[in-house]
Amino acid sequence: MDPSFHFDSYLLKRQFFALTGKLRLYNPQGMLVLYVEQKLLKFKEDIRVYGDEAKTREILLIKARTIIDFYAAYDVIDPAEGRKVGALRRKGLKSMVRDEWDVLDENDRPIGRLWEDSIGRALLRLMIFGALLPQDYDMAVGDTRVAVCKQRFNPFVYQMDIDFGMDTGRRLDRRLGTAAAMLLAVIEGRQN
């Protein structure tokens, strides 16, 4: 596994002005460790994750299985290993108001879930505040909470703190966890 995925926390920032979705993930020391760029004008979501902004090292792929699907599934692939490390599947109707996702292993077996932590805040965001009300997510493997993703309040730049610190047993593959946060940021950007 690439050393970029060995950290227990990250700061994700989405570039404000960009034709394609561009994200940067920083380690706890503030150094850029992951750079994300969506492919422009693709019918199916195709997110490329690089180890640098020059895009010299492609270290992760996030690919939608279908063009449009209410229960969309996204494969997370490690190109260096040449294999799928897992997948993320949106929970369709449950995600209408409050985002909820299944976390799947490499064989598409459910191993956990990702969910927006407050239905009340989700309703307020949907009906009144829109993108001005930050989103917070919890991620669990089985019944054990392994990560928290907290969006910072900033009306101009989307920023999210990703914390795997509670996952001391490393039950969640960090590639899958960071891919989930990236996917949330890309989808949120598209919805706004």
C-alpha positions in Angstrom: 0.0 0.0 0.0 1.2 3.5 -0.9 2.6 5.4 2.2 0.1 8.2 1.5 -2.5 6.0 3.2 -0.6 5.4 6.4 -1.9 8.5 8.3 -4.6 8.6 10.9 -6.0 12.0 9.8 -6.2 14.2 6.7 -7.5 17.6 5.7 -9.4 17.5 2.4 -9.8 20.7 0.4 -11.8 21.1 -2.8 -10.5 23.6 -5.3 -13.0 26.5 -5.6 -12.6 27.4 -9.3 -12.0 24.3 -11.5 -13.7 22.9 -14.6 -13.2 19.4 -13.1 -13.4 18.2 -9.5 -10.0 18.8 -7.9 -9.2 17.8 -4.4 -6.1 18.0 -2.3 -5.5 15.9 0.9 -3.0 17.0 3.4 -1.3 14.9 6.2 -1.3 16.1 9.8 1.9 18.1 9.1 0.2 20.0 6.3 2.0 18.3 3.5 0.1 17.4 0.3 -0.1 13.6 0.1 -3.0 13.0 -2.4 -4.2 15.0 -5.4 -7.5 14.1 -7.0 -8.8 15.1 -10.4 -12.0 14.0 -12.0 -12.1 13.2 -15.7 -13.9 15.9 -17.6 -17.1 15.1 -19.6 -17.3 11.4 -18.5 -20.7 9.7 -18.5 -19.6 7.5 -15.6 -17.8 8.9 -12.6 -14.0 8.4 -13.0 -11.9 9.9 -10.2 -8.1 9.6 -10.3 -6.0 9.9 -7.2 -2.4 10.9 -7.6 0.6 11.2 -5.2 1.4 14.6 -6.5 0.0 17.5 -8.5 2.1 16.7 -11.5 0.1 13.5 -11.7 3.3 11.3 -12.0 2.0 8.6 -9.7 -1.6 7.3 -10.0 -2.3 5.5 -6.7 -6.0 5.0 -6.6 -9.0 4.9 -8.9 -12.7 5.4 -8.0 -15.0 4.3 -10.8 -18.7 4.3 -11.1 -20.2 1.0 -12.3 -23.1 2.6 -14.2 -23.9 5.9 -15.8 -26.9 6.9 -13.6 -28.1 4.8 -10.7 -30.0 5.7 -7.6 -28.1 3.0 -5.8 -24.8 3.9 -7.4 -21.8 1.7 -6.7 -18.2 2.9 -7.0 -15.3 0.5 -7.2 -12.1 1.6 -5.4 -9.1 0.2 -7.3 -5.4 0.2 -6.4 -3.6 0.3 -9.8 -0.2 -0.7 -8.3 -1.7 -3.9 -7.0 -4.0 -4.3 -10.0 -7.0 -5.1 -7.9 -10.2 -3.7 -6.3 -9.8 -3.0 -2.6 -13.5 -2.5 -2.0 -16.5 -0.5 -3.1 -18.9 2.2 -1.9 -22.6 1.9 -2.6 -25.2 4.6 -2.1 -28.3 3.6 -0.3 -30.8 5.0 -2.8 -34.0 6.2 -1.1 -32.3 6.4 2.3 -29.9 8.9 0.8 -32.6 11.3 -0.3 -32.5 13.3 2.8 -29.6 11.9 4.8 -26.6 10.5 3.0 -26.0 6.8 3.7 -23.6 4.4 2.0 -22.7 0.7 2.3 -19.0 0.0 2.6 -18.2 -3.2 0.7 -15.1 -5.5 0.6 -13.3 -6.5 -2.6 -16.0 -9.2 -3.2 -18.9 -6.8 -2.7 -19.8 -8.1 0.7 -21.0 -5.4 3.1 -18.5 -4.8 5.9 -19.7 -1.5 7.2 -21.5 1.7 6.5 -21.0 5.5 6.1 -23.8 7.8 7.2 -24.6 11.5 7.8 -24.7 11.8 11.6 -27.8 14.0 12.0 -31.2 13.7 10.3 -32.2 17.0 11.8 -29.2 18.8 10.3 -29.8 17.0 7.0 -33.4 18.3 6.9 -32.2 21.9 7.7 -29.6 21.7 5.0 -32.1 20.4 2.4 -34.9 22.9 3.2 -33.2 26.1 4.4 -29.5 26.4 4.6 -28.2 24.3 1.6 -24.4 24.2 1.4 -24.0 26.7 4.3 -24.6 24.0 6.9 -21.6 21.6 7.1 -22.1 17.9 6.9 -20.6 15.4 9.4 -20.3 11.7 8.7 -19.5 8.6 10.7 -18.1 5.4 9.3 -18.2 1.9 10.9 -16.9 -1.5 10.2 -19.4 -3.9 11.6 -20.7 -2.2 14.8 -17.4 -0.4 15.5 -17.0 3.2 14.6 -13.7 3.6 12.7 -13.8 7.1 11.2 -15.3 10.6 11.4 -15.5 13.1 8.5 -16.4 16.6 9.5 -16.9 19.4 7.1 -15.6 22.7 8.2 -17.8 25.8 8.0 -16.4 27.9 5.1 -18.8 29.4 2.6 -16.1 29.7 -0.1 -13.9 26.6 0.2 -15.1 23.0 0.9 -12.9 21.5 3.6 -13.3 18.3 5.5 -11.3 16.8 8.4 -11.0 13.0 8.1 -10.1 11.2 11.3 -9.3 7.5 11.5 -7.7 7.9 15.0 -10.3 5.7 16.7 -9.5 2.8 14.3 -6.5 1.6 16.3 -6.9 -2.0 15.0 -6.9 -0.6 11.4 -10.1 -2.5 10.6 -10.8 -0.1 7.7 -8.5 0.0 4.7 -7.4 3.7 4.6 -7.7 3.6 0.8 -11.4 2.8 1.1 -11.9 5.3 3.9 -10.2 8.2 2.0 -12.0 7.2 -1.2 -15.3 7.6 0.7 -14.4 11.1 1.8 -13.3 12.0 -1.7 -16.5 10.7 -3.2 -18.6 12.7 -0.6 -16.7 15.9 -1.6 -17.1 15.3 -5.3 -20.8 14.5 -5.0 -21.4 17.4 -2.6 -19.7 19.7 -5.1 -21.9 18.5 -7.9 -25.1 18.9 -5.9 -24.2 22.5 -5.0 
